[in-house]
Amino acid sequence: MKIKAAVLYQPNSPFKIETLDLQPPQAGEVLVKMAAAGVCHSDWHLVTGDTQHALPVVPGHEGAGVVEAVGPGVSHLSPGDPVALNWAPNCGSCFYCLQDRPSLCETYVEPIWAGTMMDGTTRLSKDGETVYHFSATACFAEYTVVPQQCCVPLSKDVPPSIGALIGCAVTTGVGAVLNTSPVKPGSNVAVFGAGGVGLNIIMAAKLAGAGKIIVVDRTEVKCRLARQFGATNTLLAGKHVVEAIRGLTDGRGADSVFEAIGIPVVQEQEFAATRPGGRLTLVGLSPMGSTTNLPGAIIGRQEKTITGSYYGSANTARDFPLIVSLYRQGKLDLDRLVSQTYPLEQINEAYADMLTGNVARGVIVFE
């Protein structure tokens, strides 16, 4: 079938809207008609080259839609089912899945980073030439073919834009607080970065009963957004941030620090803002090949813990429905996240808006 999709041909170039050929789903695969796709910084890393990937590629990994067709062997999904896309599919039986770490599933890592389906081929092409899938989802397109494990059923009353954000930003941020590094009631939390993921960390920290939620961002616009989502204190990024955080926490530093921007030099600042015995959780994606200089002597002597959080350490079959339940109860204000919507043709404008920091989350919507 012919579909319209956004394609990235090379780093440091705009997305180009193209007509591509999409093959039907093969065994264990699902054809999804896209309804909404979030404008996430992780896709922008392809543009900057911070994330290296086979090109040309259809980006988009934060999406929701409706099952259009299923391939042989798919039994738990039927045409018409609304789904949120899980960009970290898991097999359920490898070492990491059995340790309840499905976001680290070793079965899917190689094909996902190769930009292919499990059989090593793609379903996308243009004029007979291969086009790759980003994060197994390639959802900046009218239709996409994904492994069945990428599809998590959604209730029909969940708006597609909300379902899309649950597919990445919400799960990544909320999961970091509820799964990776649980926040204790009354504890002091610092969050660096008030983008889509950072705002969800803030909401989850509030839900967990944090005392102070101190948010650091480089713009006053994002600081204002952070306060709307539950920040008790906001600070503009700069060299005095560590001292300011200590000043708000009886001179010790925050009990839990969450990093949502992926900048190594800032990670060093975040480490300094973590109190002795506290925990720094790295949630943002740093550029491939980058390094962070953290002092081993202080880590040991002050018993600080540094941990990574990939996709919020989520079990999507468990966590997507949980997040929907919290949303319905009014405990997660996900509607506020959707600042602006765009048609696919305005994807470059959507990313320009994201880079200005004037939106909480932009969403591409499909007819």
C-alpha positions in Angstrom: 0.0 0.0 0.0 1.0 3.6 -0.5 1.4 5.7 2.6 2.5 9.2 3.5 5.4 9.4 5.9 8.1 11.7 7.3 11.6 10.5 6.2 15.0 11.5 7.5 17.7 11.0 4.8 20.7 12.4 6.5 21.6 14.1 9.8 21.3 17.9 10.0 18.6 18.0 7.4 14.8 18.5 7.7 12.3 15.7 7.7 10.8 15.2 4.2 7.2 14.1 3.6 7.3 11.2 1.1 5.0 8.7 -0.4 6.3 5.2 0.5 5.4 1.6 -0.1 4.4 -0.3 2.9 4.2 -4.1 2.7 1.4 -6.0 4.6 2.2 -7.4 8.0 4.0 -10.8 8.1 3.8 -13.5 10.7 3.6 -12.0 14.2 3.2 -8.4 12.8 0.4 -5.8 13.0 -0.7 -3.0 10.6 -1.7 0.1 12.6 -3.5 3.1 11.2 -1.9 5.9 13.1 -4.1 8.4 15.0 -1.5 10.4 16.9 2.3 10.6 17.4 4.2 12.6 20.0 6.9 15.1 19.0 9.7 13.7 21.2 13.4 14.8 21.5 14.6 11.2 21.0 13.6 11.4 17.3 15.4 14.8 17.1 18.6 13.0 18.2 18.5 11.3 14.8 18.6 14.8 13.2 21.5 16.0 15.2 23.4 12.7 14.8 23.5 12.1 18.6 21.7 8.9 17.9 23.2 6.9 15.0 20.9 4.8 12.9 20.6 3.3 9.5 19.2 5.8 6.9 16.9 6.7 5.4 14.5 6.2 8.3 10.9 6.9 9.2 11.2 8.3 12.8 8.4 8.4 15.4 8.2 6.1 18.4 5.6 7.7 20.6 2.3 6.8 19.0 -1.3 5.5 19.2 -3.7 4.2 16.6 -6.1 1.5 15.6 -5.3 -2.0 14.4 -6.0 -2.3 10.7 -4.9 -5.8 10.0 -2.9 -8.6 11.6 -0.5 -11.1 10.2 -0.4 -14.9 10.8 0.0 -16.0 14.4 -1.4 -12.8 16.0 -4.2 -13.9 18.3 -4.6 -11.2 21.0 -5.3 -8.3 18.6 -8.1 -7.8 16.1 -8.9 -5.1 13.5 -10.5 -2.1 15.2 -8.6 -2.5 18.5 -7.1 0.9 19.7 -3.5 0.5 20.8 -0.6 2.5 22.2 2.8 1.6 20.7 5.5 0.2 22.9 8.9 1.1 21.3 10.7 -1.4 23.5 9.0 -4.7 22.6 9.8 -7.7 24.8 9.7 -11.4 24.3 8.7 -12.4 27.9 11.1 -15.2 28.1 14.7 -14.0 27.8 17.0 -13.4 30.8 15.9 -9.7 31.3 12.2 -10.3 30.8 12.4 -13.0 33.5 14.1 -10.5 35.8 11.1 -8.2 35.2 13.3 -5.9 33.2 11.4 -6.1 29.9 12.7 -2.7 28.6 16.1 -4.4 28.4 14.8 -7.4 26.5 17.8 -8.9 24.6 15.6 -10.6 21.9 14.6 -7.3 20.2 17.7 -5.1 20.7 19.5 -6.1 17.5 16.7 -5.7 15.0 15.4 -2.5 16.7 18.8 -0.8 16.3 19.2 -2.2 12.8 15.8 -0.6 11.9 14.3 -3.8 10.7 11.6 -6.4 11.6 12.6 -9.6 13.4 13.4 -11.3 10.1 16.0 -8.6 9.2 14.0 -7.0 6.5 11.9 -3.8 6.4 8.3 -3.3 5.4 9.1 0.2 4.1 10.6 1.2 0.7 10.6 4.0 -1.8 11.1 3.2 -5.5 12.4 -0.2 -4.5 15.0 1.1 -2.1 15.0 0.2 1.6 13.6 2.6 4.1 14.2 1.7 7.8 12.0 1.7 10.9 13.0 3.7 14.0 12.5 2.0 17.3 10.4 -0.8 15.7 7.5 1.7 15.3 8.2 4.3 12.6 5.0 6.1 13.5 5.5 9.4 11.8 3.4 7.9 9.0 -0.2 7.3 8.2 0.2 3.6 8.7 2.9 1.4 10.2 3.7 -2.3 10.5 5.1 -3.3 13.9 5.8 -6.5 15.8 2.7 -7.5 17.7 4.7 -7.0 21.0 4.7 -3.3 20.2 0.9 -3.1 20.5 -0.6 -2.5 24.0 -4.4 -2.4 23.9 -6.0 0.8 25.0 -9.6 1.5 26.2 -11.6 3.3 23.5 -12.3 6.2 25.8 -8.6 7.2 26.0 -7.9 10.0 23.5 -5.3 9.0 20.9 -3.1 12.0 21.8 -3.0 10.7 25.4 -2.4 7.2 24.3 0.5 8.3 22.2 2.2 10.2 25.1 1.7 7.1 27.4 3.7 5.3 24.8 6.9 7.2 25.7 7.1 10.5 27.7 4.6 9.6 30.4 5.8 6.0 30.9 9.5 7.2 30.9 8.9 9.9 33.4 6.4 8.3 35.7 8.2 5.0 35.5 11.4 6.6 36.6 9.7 7.7 39.9 7.5 4.7 40.5 9.7 1.9 39.2 13.4 2.8 38.9 13.9 5.1 41.9 10.8 5.1 44.1 10.3 8.5 45.8 9.5 8.4 49.5 6.7 10.6 50.9 8.1 13.8 52.3 11.5 13.5 50.5 13.1 16.3 48.6 13.3 15.8 44.8 15.2 17.8 42.2 14.4 17.5 38.5 16.7 18.8 35.8 14.8 19.5 32.6 11.1 20.4 32.3 10.4 19.0 28.9 7.9 16.2 28.2 9.7 13.6 30.3 10.6 16.1 33.1 7.0 17.2 33.5 6.0 13.6 34.0 8.7 13.1 36.6 7.3 16.1 38.4 3.7 14.8 38.3 4.9 11.4 39.5 6.9 12.9 42.3 3.9 14.9 43.4 1.8 11.7 43.3 4.4 9.9 45.4 4.1 12.6 48.1 7.4 14.3 47.7 8.0 17.3 50.0 9.9 19.8 47.9 10.0 19.3 44.1 12.8 21.6 42.8 12.9 22.0 39.0 15.8 23.3 37.0 15.5 24.5 33.4 17.2 26.9 31.1 14.0 29.0 30.3 11.5 30.8 32.4 8.7 29.4 30.1 9.6 25.9 31.1 9.9 26.9 34.8 6.4 28.3 34.6 5.2 25.0 33.1 6.9 23.1 35.8 5.1 25.0 38.5 1.8 24.3 36.8 2.6 20.5 37.0 3.6 20.5 40.6 7.0 22.0 41.2 7.3 23.7 44.5 10.5 25.6 43.5 12.0 26.4 40.2 15.5 27.6 39.3 17.0 28.8 36.1 20.0 26.7 35.0 23.4 28.2 35.8 26.5 27.7 37.9 24.8 28.5 41.2 22.1 25.8 40.9 23.9 23.4 43.2 24.2 25.9 46.0 20.5 27.0 45.5 19.3 23.3 45.8 21.4 22.8 48.9 20.0 26.0 50.3 16.5 24.7 49.8 17.3 21.3 51.5 19.0 22.3 54.8 22.4 22.4 53.1 22.5 18.7 52.2 21.2 18.4 48.7 18.2 16.6 47.3 17.3 13.0 48.4 16.5 12.1 44.8 17.7 13.9 41.7 16.2 13.0 38.3 18.0 14.0 35.1 15.8 14.4 32.0 18.0 16.1 29.4 21.0 13.9 28.7 23.8 16.5 28.9 27.0 15.1 30.5 28.3 18.3 32.0 24.9 18.9 33.6 24.9 15.3 34.9 28.0 16.3 36.9 26.2 19.2 38.4 23.2 17.0 39.2 25.6 14.6 41.1 26.8 17.5 43.2 23.2 18.4 44.0 22.5 14.9 45.3 22.9 14.6 49.1 25.2 12.0 50.7 23.3 8.7 50.7 21.0 10.1 47.9 20.3 8.8 44.5 20.8 10.3 41.0 18.7 8.8 38.3 19.7 9.4 34.7 16.6 9.4 32.5 17.6 11.5 29.5 19.4 10.1 26.6 23.0 11.3 26.2 24.7 11.4 22.8 26.2 8.1 21.8 29.9 8.0 22.6 29.7 10.7 25.2 31.1 10.3 28.7 30.3 11.8 32.2 33.0 12.5 34.7 31.8 11.5 38.1 34.2 11.4 41.1 34.6 7.8 42.3 36.1 8.9 45.7 33.0 10.9 46.5 30.6 8.2 45.3 32.2 5.8 47.7 32.7 8.1 50.7 29.3 9.7 50.5 27.4 6.5 49.4 25.7 8.2 46.5 23.9 6.0 44.1 23.8 6.7 40.3 21.4 4.6 38.2 20.0 4.7 34.7 16.3 4.5 33.9 15.4 3.3 30.4 11.7 3.7 29.5 11.0 4.1 33.2 12.0 0.4 33.8 8.5 -0.3 32.5 6.6 -3.4 32.0 4.2 -1.9 29.5 1.5 -4.6 29.8 1.3 -3.6 33.5 2.2 0.1 33.4 0.2 1.4 30.5 -3.2 0.3 32.1 -1.9 1.7 35.5 -1.2 5.0 34.0 -4.6 5.1 32.3 -6.2 4.4 35.7 -4.2 7.2 37.3 -5.2 9.5 34.5 -8.9 8.7 34.8 -8.7 9.3 38.6 -7.3 12.8 38.0 -4.0 11.9 39.6 -2.0 12.5 36.4 -3.0 15.6 34.5 -2.0 14.2 31.0 -4.4 16.5 29.1 -2.3 19.5 30.1 0.7 17.9 28.4 -0.7 18.4 24.9 0.1 22.0 24.2 -0.3 22.0 20.4 -1.3 19.6 17.6 0.0 19.5 14.0 -0.7 17.7 10.8 2.1 15.4 9.5 3.1 18.0 6.9 4.0 20.5 9.7 6.4 18.1 11.4 9.4 20.4 11.0 7.4 23.3 12.4 6.5 21.0 15.4 10.2 20.3 16.1 11.0 24.0 15.8 8.4 24.7 18.4 9.8 22.0 20.6 13.3 23.4 20.4 12.1 26.9 21.5 10.7 25.3 24.7 7.4 27.0 24.4 5.3 23.7 24.4 4.9 20.9 27.0 4.4 18.4 24.2 3.4 18.7 20.6 1.5 15.9 18.9 1.1 15.0 15.3 -2.5 14.1 14.5 -3.7 12.1 11.6 -7.1 12.2 9.8 
